[in-house]
Amino acid sequence: MSLKPTNLFYMKNLFFILLAALLITSCQPKSIVTNGSPADFKISRGTNIAHWLSQSDRLGAERDSFFQEKDIIAIKNLGFDHVRLPIDEMQMWGENGTRHEDAFKLMTNCLDWCQKHQLKVIVDLHILRSHHFNAAVKPLWTDPKEQDKFYKLWVDLSSALIKYPVSDVAYELMNEPVADDPEQWNNLVAHAMKTLRSLEPDRIIVIGSNMWQSARTFDVLKVPKDKNIILSFHFYEPFLLTHYHASWTGLKNYTGPVHYPGALLTKAEFDTLSPDQQDITKDFVGEEWNIEKLEKMMTLPVQKAKDLGLQIYCGEYGVIENAPEADKIRWFNDMTTVFNRNNIASANWNYKSDQFGLIKGDGSKRETIIQAILKK
């Protein structure tokens, strides 16, 4: 059957239209094609990159050399699938909100290294000038100007990080909120989410609970209706073990026994302590700890995540180096077992330090802890 001239004209035009559409599609910017899906932000075991862009006095060359691409390669080779990257307002911005470009460069370098070596990243706004989790006064909760500043920090962070695929990078609103009234934190979360969602509708946002991100406070956490949220808690229980002889706590002068599992400190042991040591440990005497108790303490966050269809995440946990080695390893093994049973993603505190680190200051590895954390 022969085609009429009019039909031939339309067929030729259709061909050129289809060809043009194909060329346009193939020339789309890579950021659109590779932006990924929030459903692809899957995490299991990670580690915190502490004392670099957060809680550190290092600057200049010392800060630059503390954490480098070789560390990301080492983390990947150990078997981790993500890092949590704490950043402090004081490290990243001046008091007037101007960026410290050198710190932003280090942050984006880390994200680039993670992309290159296929590690996911959670960027955690850790400490604010208006909020330190252990400070007596926290203006963030009472000063509207500080709250507005908090939202603006996230607007600026988003402008720097929006180029990274939602499948690779997530944001954690704030580390360990400590508000006298849980509604203060709930309101801040609601406004911050609204601000970020106007900029990035699909970015995974990590939200923790009030009072140092405690598992105990999940019943008063109001979670926005949003499918792209990960719920986060921190776990440092029992404190006598995890912060044994920690210099910044009330346990700094305690040098007596501690055990896990079983009784942390028996009555018989307590009776042999000096009066000052007894005063430090009186609240821990006879406390029984085991894997069942650890798991029960995580019930609230695990159940809340299940009810809302969200992922649950233990963004910090660990035991200080000073603690007895055998008890420490048993605790880590039990924690990993609980995580595996309940599908809890986790990141230990932390990667590199002489206190909680997997890597000591001299570069040596704490092999038994690494094995306990990564066991299947």
Contacts in CASP RR format, 6 or more apart in sequence:
PFRMAT RR
TARGET T0000
AUTHOR 0000-0000-0000
METHOD contacts of the structure
MODEL  1
MSLKPTNLFYMKNLFFILLAALLITSCQPKSIVTNGSPADFKISRGTNIA
HWLSQSDRLGAERDSFFQEKDIIAIKNLGFDHVRLPIDEMQMWGENGTRH
EDAFKLMTNCLDWCQKHQLKVIVDLHILRSHHFNAAVKPLWTDPKEQDKF
YKLWVDLSSALIKYPVSDVAYELMNEPVADDPEQWNNLVAHAMKTLRSLE
PDRIIVIGSNMWQSARTFDVLKVPKDKNIILSFHFYEPFLLTHYHASWTG
LKNYTGPVHYPGALLTKAEFDTLSPDQQDITKDFVGEEWNIEKLEKMMTL
PVQKAKDLGLQIYCGEYGVIENAPEADKIRWFNDMTTVFNRNNIASANWN
YKSDQFGLIKGDGSKRETIIQAILKK
3 11 0 8 1.000
31 163 0 8 1.000
31 165 0 8 1.000
34 165 0 8 1.000
35 165 0 8 1.000
35 166 0 8 1.000
35 167 0 8 1.000
36 165 0 8 1.000
36 166 0 8 1.000
36 167 0 8 1.000
37 166 0 8 1.000
37 167 0 8 1.000
37 202 0 8 1.000
38 166 0 8 1.000
38 167 0 8 1.000
38 202 0 8 1.000
38 203 0 8 1.000
38 204 0 8 1.000
38 227 0 8 1.000
38 228 0 8 1.000
39 167 0 8 1.000
40 167 0 8 1.000
41 120 0 8 1.000
41 166 0 8 1.000
41 167 0 8 1.000
41 168 0 8 1.000
41 170 0 8 1.000
41 204 0 8 1.000
42 81 0 8 1.000
42 120 0 8 1.000
43 81 0 8 1.000
43 82 0 8 1.000
43 120 0 8 1.000
43 122 0 8 1.000
43 311 0 8 1.000
43 313 0 8 1.000
43 345 0 8 1.000
44 81 0 8 1.000
44 82 0 8 1.000
44 345 0 8 1.000
44 346 0 8 1.000
45 79 0 8 1.000
45 80 0 8 1.000
45 81 0 8 1.000
45 82 0 8 1.000
45 345 0 8 1.000
45 346 0 8 1.000
45 347 0 8 1.000
45 373 0 8 1.000
45 374 0 8 1.000
46 75 0 8 1.000
46 80 0 8 1.000
46 81 0 8 1.000
46 82 0 8 1.000
46 83 0 8 1.000
46 84 0 8 1.000
46 345 0 8 1.000
46 346 0 8 1.000
46 347 0 8 1.000
46 348 0 8 1.000
47 75 0 8 1.000
47 80 0 8 1.000
47 83 0 8 1.000
47 84 0 8 1.000
47 347 0 8 1.000
47 348 0 8 1.000
47 350 0 8 1.000
47 351 0 8 1.000
47 358 0 8 1.000
48 83 0 8 1.000
48 84 0 8 1.000
48 85 0 8 1.000
48 86 0 8 1.000
48 315 0 8 1.000
48 316 0 8 1.000
48 347 0 8 1.000
48 348 0 8 1.000
48 349 0 8 1.000
48 350 0 8 1.000
48 351 0 8 1.000
49 67 0 8 1.000
49 71 0 8 1.000
49 83 0 8 1.000
49 84 0 8 1.000
49 85 0 8 1.000
49 86 0 8 1.000
49 110 0 8 1.000
49 350 0 8 1.000
49 351 0 8 1.000
49 352 0 8 1.000
50 86 0 8 1.000
50 349 0 8 1.000
50 350 0 8 1.000
50 351 0 8 1.000
50 352 0 8 1.000
50 353 0 8 1.000
50 356 0 8 1.000
51 58 0 8 1.000
51 66 0 8 1.000
51 350 0 8 1.000
51 352 0 8 1.000
51 353 0 8 1.000
52 58 0 8 1.000
52 63 0 8 1.000
52 66 0 8 1.000
52 67 0 8 1.000
52 106 0 8 1.000
53 85 0 8 1.000
53 86 0 8 1.000
53 87 0 8 1.000
53 88 0 8 1.000
53 91 0 8 1.000
53 92 0 8 1.000
53 103 0 8 1.000
53 106 0 8 1.000
53 107 0 8 1.000
54 86 0 8 1.000
54 87 0 8 1.000
54 88 0 8 1.000
54 91 0 8 1.000
54 124 0 8 1.000
54 126 0 8 1.000
54 127 0 8 1.000
55 86 0 8 1.000
55 88 0 8 1.000
55 126 0 8 1.000
55 127 0 8 1.000
56 63 0 8 1.000
56 66 0 8 1.000
56 91 0 8 1.000
58 66 0 8 1.000
60 102 0 8 1.000
63 106 0 8 1.000
64 106 0 8 1.000
66 352 0 8 1.000
67 106 0 8 1.000
67 110 0 8 1.000
67 352 0 8 1.000
69 109 0 8 1.000
69 113 0 8 1.000
69 116 0 8 1.000
71 351 0 8 1.000
71 352 0 8 1.000
72 83 0 8 1.000
72 110 0 8 1.000
72 113 0 8 1.000
72 114 0 8 1.000
72 116 0 8 1.000
72 117 0 8 1.000
72 119 0 8 1.000
73 117 0 8 1.000
74 359 0 8 1.000
75 83 0 8 1.000
75 119 0 8 1.000
75 351 0 8 1.000
76 117 0 8 1.000
76 118 0 8 1.000
76 119 0 8 1.000
78 358 0 8 1.000
78 370 0 8 1.000
78 374 0 8 1.000
79 374 0 8 1.000
80 119 0 8 1.000
80 374 0 8 1.000
81 119 0 8 1.000
81 120 0 8 1.000
82 119 0 8 1.000
82 120 0 8 1.000
82 121 0 8 1.000
82 122 0 8 1.000
82 345 0 8 1.000
82 347 0 8 1.000
83 110 0 8 1.000
83 114 0 8 1.000
83 119 0 8 1.000
83 120 0 8 1.000
83 121 0 8 1.000
83 122 0 8 1.000
83 347 0 8 1.000
83 351 0 8 1.000
84 121 0 8 1.000
84 122 0 8 1.000
84 124 0 8 1.000
84 172 0 8 1.000
84 315 0 8 1.000
84 316 0 8 1.000
84 347 0 8 1.000
85 107 0 8 1.000
85 110 0 8 1.000
85 111 0 8 1.000
85 121 0 8 1.000
85 122 0 8 1.000
85 123 0 8 1.000
85 124 0 8 1.000
86 124 0 8 1.000
86 126 0 8 1.000
86 175 0 8 1.000
87 103 0 8 1.000
87 107 0 8 1.000
87 123 0 8 1.000
87 124 0 8 1.000
87 125 0 8 1.000
87 126 0 8 1.000
88 126 0 8 1.000
88 127 0 8 1.000
88 128 0 8 1.000
89 125 0 8 1.000
89 127 0 8 1.000
89 128 0 8 1.000
89 129 0 8 1.000
89 153 0 8 1.000
90 127 0 8 1.000
90 129 0 8 1.000
91 100 0 8 1.000
91 103 0 8 1.000
92 99 0 8 1.000
92 100 0 8 1.000
92 103 0 8 1.000
92 104 0 8 1.000
92 107 0 8 1.000
93 99 0 8 1.000
93 100 0 8 1.000
93 153 0 8 1.000
93 156 0 8 1.000
94 100 0 8 1.000
95 129 0 8 1.000
97 149 0 8 1.000
97 152 0 8 1.000
97 153 0 8 1.000
97 156 0 8 1.000
99 156 0 8 1.000
104 160 0 8 1.000
107 123 0 8 1.000
107 160 0 8 1.000
108 160 0 8 1.000
108 161 0 8 1.000
110 121 0 8 1.000
111 121 0 8 1.000
111 123 0 8 1.000
111 161 0 8 1.000
111 164 0 8 1.000
111 168 0 8 1.000
111 169 0 8 1.000
114 120 0 8 1.000
114 121 0 8 1.000
114 168 0 8 1.000
115 164 0 8 1.000
115 168 0 8 1.000
120 168 0 8 1.000
120 169 0 8 1.000
120 170 0 8 1.000
121 164 0 8 1.000
121 168 0 8 1.000
121 169 0 8 1.000
121 170 0 8 1.000
122 169 0 8 1.000
122 170 0 8 1.000
122 171 0 8 1.000
122 172 0 8 1.000
122 206 0 8 1.000
122 347 0 8 1.000
123 157 0 8 1.000
123 161 0 8 1.000
123 169 0 8 1.000
123 170 0 8 1.000
123 171 0 8 1.000
123 172 0 8 1.000
124 172 0 8 1.000
124 175 0 8 1.000
124 206 0 8 1.000
125 153 0 8 1.000
125 154 0 8 1.000
125 157 0 8 1.000
125 171 0 8 1.000
125 172 0 8 1.000
125 173 0 8 1.000
125 174 0 8 1.000
125 175 0 8 1.000
126 174 0 8 1.000
126 175 0 8 1.000
127 133 0 8 1.000
127 175 0 8 1.000
128 140 0 8 1.000
128 146 0 8 1.000
128 150 0 8 1.000
128 153 0 8 1.000
128 174 0 8 1.000
130 138 0 8 1.000
130 139 0 8 1.000
130 140 0 8 1.000
130 143 0 8 1.000
130 146 0 8 1.000
130 149 0 8 1.000
130 150 0 8 1.000
131 138 0 8 1.000
131 139 0 8 1.000
131 140 0 8 1.000
131 141 0 8 1.000
131 174 0 8 1.000
131 177 0 8 1.000
131 178 0 8 1.000
132 138 0 8 1.000
133 175 0 8 1.000
133 176 0 8 1.000
133 177 0 8 1.000
133 178 0 8 1.000
133 212 0 8 1.000
134 178 0 8 1.000
134 248 0 8 1.000
138 178 0 8 1.000
138 179 0 8 1.000
139 146 0 8 1.000
140 146 0 8 1.000
140 147 0 8 1.000
140 150 0 8 1.000
140 188 0 8 1.000
141 179 0 8 1.000
141 180 0 8 1.000
141 181 0 8 1.000
141 184 0 8 1.000
147 188 0 8 1.000
147 191 0 8 1.000
150 174 0 8 1.000
150 188 0 8 1.000
150 192 0 8 1.000
151 191 0 8 1.000
151 192 0 8 1.000
151 195 0 8 1.000
154 171 0 8 1.000
154 173 0 8 1.000
154 192 0 8 1.000
154 195 0 8 1.000
154 196 0 8 1.000
155 195 0 8 1.000
155 199 0 8 1.000
157 171 0 8 1.000
158 171 0 8 1.000
158 196 0 8 1.000
158 199 0 8 1.000
158 200 0 8 1.000
158 203 0 8 1.000
159 199 0 8 1.000
161 169 0 8 1.000
161 171 0 8 1.000
162 199 0 8 1.000
162 200 0 8 1.000
166 200 0 8 1.000
166 202 0 8 1.000
166 203 0 8 1.000
166 204 0 8 1.000
166 228 0 8 1.000
169 203 0 8 1.000
170 203 0 8 1.000
170 204 0 8 1.000
170 205 0 8 1.000
170 206 0 8 1.000
170 230 0 8 1.000
171 196 0 8 1.000
171 203 0 8 1.000
171 204 0 8 1.000
171 205 0 8 1.000
171 206 0 8 1.000
172 205 0 8 1.000
172 206 0 8 1.000
172 207 0 8 1.000
172 208 0 8 1.000
172 232 0 8 1.000
173 188 0 8 1.000
173 189 0 8 1.000
173 192 0 8 1.000
173 193 0 8 1.000
173 205 0 8 1.000
173 206 0 8 1.000
173 207 0 8 1.000
173 208 0 8 1.000
174 188 0 8 1.000
175 213 0 8 1.000
176 212 0 8 1.000
176 213 0 8 1.000
176 234 0 8 1.000
177 185 0 8 1.000
177 188 0 8 1.000
177 208 0 8 1.000
177 209 0 8 1.000
177 210 0 8 1.000
177 211 0 8 1.000
177 213 0 8 1.000
178 210 0 8 1.000
178 211 0 8 1.000
178 212 0 8 1.000
179 185 0 8 1.000
179 210 0 8 1.000
179 211 0 8 1.000
182 210 0 8 1.000
182 217 0 8 1.000
182 220 0 8 1.000
182 221 0 8 1.000
185 210 0 8 1.000
185 221 0 8 1.000
186 220 0 8 1.000
186 221 0 8 1.000
186 222 0 8 1.000
189 207 0 8 1.000
189 222 0 8 1.000
189 224 0 8 1.000
190 222 0 8 1.000
190 224 0 8 1.000
193 205 0 8 1.000
193 224 0 8 1.000
193 226 0 8 1.000
196 203 0 8 1.000
196 205 0 8 1.000
197 226 0 8 1.000
202 228 0 8 1.000
203 228 0 8 1.000
204 228 0 8 1.000
204 229 0 8 1.000
204 230 0 8 1.000
205 226 0 8 1.000
205 228 0 8 1.000
205 229 0 8 1.000
205 230 0 8 1.000
206 229 0 8 1.000
206 230 0 8 1.000
206 231 0 8 1.000
206 232 0 8 1.000
206 313 0 8 1.000
207 221 0 8 1.000
207 223 0 8 1.000
207 229 0 8 1.000
207 230 0 8 1.000
207 231 0 8 1.000
207 232 0 8 1.000
208 221 0 8 1.000
208 231 0 8 1.000
208 232 0 8 1.000
208 233 0 8 1.000
209 215 0 8 1.000
209 217 0 8 1.000
209 218 0 8 1.000
209 221 0 8 1.000
209 231 0 8 1.000
209 232 0 8 1.000
209 233 0 8 1.000
209 301 0 8 1.000
210 217 0 8 1.000
210 220 0 8 1.000
210 221 0 8 1.000
211 217 0 8 1.000
212 234 0 8 1.000
213 232 0 8 1.000
213 233 0 8 1.000
213 234 0 8 1.000
213 315 0 8 1.000
213 316 0 8 1.000
214 233 0 8 1.000
214 234 0 8 1.000
215 233 0 8 1.000
215 235 0 8 1.000
215 297 0 8 1.000
215 298 0 8 1.000
215 299 0 8 1.000
215 300 0 8 1.000
215 301 0 8 1.000
216 297 0 8 1.000
216 300 0 8 1.000
217 300 0 8 1.000
218 231 0 8 1.000
218 233 0 8 1.000
218 300 0 8 1.000
218 301 0 8 1.000
218 304 0 8 1.000
219 300 0 8 1.000
219 304 0 8 1.000
221 231 0 8 1.000
221 304 0 8 1.000
223 229 0 8 1.000
223 231 0 8 1.000
223 304 0 8 1.000
223 308 0 8 1.000
223 310 0 8 1.000
227 309 0 8 1.000
227 310 0 8 1.000
229 308 0 8 1.000
229 310 0 8 1.000
230 310 0 8 1.000
230 311 0 8 1.000
230 312 0 8 1.000
230 313 0 8 1.000
230 345 0 8 1.000
231 301 0 8 1.000
231 304 0 8 1.000
231 305 0 8 1.000
231 308 0 8 1.000
231 310 0 8 1.000
231 311 0 8 1.000
231 312 0 8 1.000
231 313 0 8 1.000
232 312 0 8 1.000
232 313 0 8 1.000
232 314 0 8 1.000
232 315 0 8 1.000
233 298 0 8 1.000
233 301 0 8 1.000
233 312 0 8 1.000
233 313 0 8 1.000
233 314 0 8 1.000
233 315 0 8 1.000
234 314 0 8 1.000
234 315 0 8 1.000
234 316 0 8 1.000
234 317 0 8 1.000
235 294 0 8 1.000
235 297 0 8 1.000
235 298 0 8 1.000
235 314 0 8 1.000
235 316 0 8 1.000
235 317 0 8 1.000
235 318 0 8 1.000
235 335 0 8 1.000
236 242 0 8 1.000
236 243 0 8 1.000
236 316 0 8 1.000
236 317 0 8 1.000
236 318 0 8 1.000
237 289 0 8 1.000
237 294 0 8 1.000
237 297 0 8 1.000
238 260 0 8 1.000
238 264 0 8 1.000
238 284 0 8 1.000
238 287 0 8 1.000
238 289 0 8 1.000
239 249 0 8 1.000
239 251 0 8 1.000
240 251 0 8 1.000
240 254 0 8 1.000
240 258 0 8 1.000
240 264 0 8 1.000
240 265 0 8 1.000
240 281 0 8 1.000
240 284 0 8 1.000
241 258 0 8 1.000
241 260 0 8 1.000
241 264 0 8 1.000
241 289 0 8 1.000
241 319 0 8 1.000
241 323 0 8 1.000
241 327 0 8 1.000
241 328 0 8 1.000
241 331 0 8 1.000
242 318 0 8 1.000
242 319 0 8 1.000
242 320 0 8 1.000
242 323 0 8 1.000
242 331 0 8 1.000
243 249 0 8 1.000
243 251 0 8 1.000
243 320 0 8 1.000
244 251 0 8 1.000
244 254 0 8 1.000
244 258 0 8 1.000
244 319 0 8 1.000
244 320 0 8 1.000
244 322 0 8 1.000
244 323 0 8 1.000
244 324 0 8 1.000
245 251 0 8 1.000
245 252 0 8 1.000
245 253 0 8 1.000
245 254 0 8 1.000
245 255 0 8 1.000
245 320 0 8 1.000
245 322 0 8 1.000
245 323 0 8 1.000
246 252 0 8 1.000
246 320 0 8 1.000
246 322 0 8 1.000
246 355 0 8 1.000
250 280 0 8 1.000
251 280 0 8 1.000
253 276 0 8 1.000
253 277 0 8 1.000
253 280 0 8 1.000
254 277 0 8 1.000
254 280 0 8 1.000
254 281 0 8 1.000
255 277 0 8 1.000
256 269 0 8 1.000
256 273 0 8 1.000
256 277 0 8 1.000
256 281 0 8 1.000
257 265 0 8 1.000
257 269 0 8 1.000
258 264 0 8 1.000
258 265 0 8 1.000
258 323 0 8 1.000
258 324 0 8 1.000
258 327 0 8 1.000
259 265 0 8 1.000
259 266 0 8 1.000
259 324 0 8 1.000
259 327 0 8 1.000
260 289 0 8 1.000
260 327 0 8 1.000
260 328 0 8 1.000
260 330 0 8 1.000
260 331 0 8 1.000
261 289 0 8 1.000
261 290 0 8 1.000
261 291 0 8 1.000
261 330 0 8 1.000
261 334 0 8 1.000
262 288 0 8 1.000
262 289 0 8 1.000
262 290 0 8 1.000
263 286 0 8 1.000
263 287 0 8 1.000
263 288 0 8 1.000
263 289 0 8 1.000
264 284 0 8 1.000
264 285 0 8 1.000
264 286 0 8 1.000
264 287 0 8 1.000
264 288 0 8 1.000
264 289 0 8 1.000
265 281 0 8 1.000
265 284 0 8 1.000
265 285 0 8 1.000
265 286 0 8 1.000
265 287 0 8 1.000
266 285 0 8 1.000
266 286 0 8 1.000
267 285 0 8 1.000
267 286 0 8 1.000
270 278 0 8 1.000
270 281 0 8 1.000
270 282 0 8 1.000
270 285 0 8 1.000
270 286 0 8 1.000
273 281 0 8 1.000
290 334 0 8 1.000
291 334 0 8 1.000
291 337 0 8 1.000
291 338 0 8 1.000
294 334 0 8 1.000
294 335 0 8 1.000
294 338 0 8 1.000
295 338 0 8 1.000
295 341 0 8 1.000
295 342 0 8 1.000
298 314 0 8 1.000
298 338 0 8 1.000
298 342 0 8 1.000
298 344 0 8 1.000
301 312 0 8 1.000
302 312 0 8 1.000
302 342 0 8 1.000
302 344 0 8 1.000
304 312 0 8 1.000
305 311 0 8 1.000
305 312 0 8 1.000
311 345 0 8 1.000
312 342 0 8 1.000
312 343 0 8 1.000
312 344 0 8 1.000
312 345 0 8 1.000
313 344 0 8 1.000
313 345 0 8 1.000
313 346 0 8 1.000
313 347 0 8 1.000
314 339 0 8 1.000
314 344 0 8 1.000
314 345 0 8 1.000
314 346 0 8 1.000
314 347 0 8 1.000
315 346 0 8 1.000
315 347 0 8 1.000
315 349 0 8 1.000
316 347 0 8 1.000
316 348 0 8 1.000
316 349 0 8 1.000
317 335 0 8 1.000
317 346 0 8 1.000
317 348 0 8 1.000
317 349 0 8 1.000
318 332 0 8 1.000
318 335 0 8 1.000
318 348 0 8 1.000
318 349 0 8 1.000
318 356 0 8 1.000
319 328 0 8 1.000
319 331 0 8 1.000
319 332 0 8 1.000
319 356 0 8 1.000
320 355 0 8 1.000
320 356 0 8 1.000
321 354 0 8 1.000
321 355 0 8 1.000
321 356 0 8 1.000
321 357 0 8 1.000
325 368 0 8 1.000
328 369 0 8 1.000
329 368 0 8 1.000
329 369 0 8 1.000
329 372 0 8 1.000
332 369 0 8 1.000
332 372 0 8 1.000
332 373 0 8 1.000
333 372 0 8 1.000
333 375 0 8 1.000
335 346 0 8 1.000
336 372 0 8 1.000
336 373 0 8 1.000
336 374 0 8 1.000
336 375 0 8 1.000
338 344 0 8 1.000
339 345 0 8 1.000
339 346 0 8 1.000
340 376 0 8 1.000
346 373 0 8 1.000
348 356 0 8 1.000
348 357 0 8 1.000
348 358 0 8 1.000
348 369 0 8 1.000
348 373 0 8 1.000
349 356 0 8 1.000
349 357 0 8 1.000
350 356 0 8 1.000
350 357 0 8 1.000
350 358 0 8 1.000
351 357 0 8 1.000
351 358 0 8 1.000
351 359 0 8 1.000
352 358 0 8 1.000
352 359 0 8 1.000
352 360 0 8 1.000
352 361 0 8 1.000
352 363 0 8 1.000
353 360 0 8 1.000
353 361 0 8 1.000
354 360 0 8 1.000
354 361 0 8 1.000
357 366 0 8 1.000
358 365 0 8 1.000
358 366 0 8 1.000
358 369 0 8 1.000
358 370 0 8 1.000
358 373 0 8 1.000
359 365 0 8 1.000
359 366 0 8 1.000
360 366 0 8 1.000
END
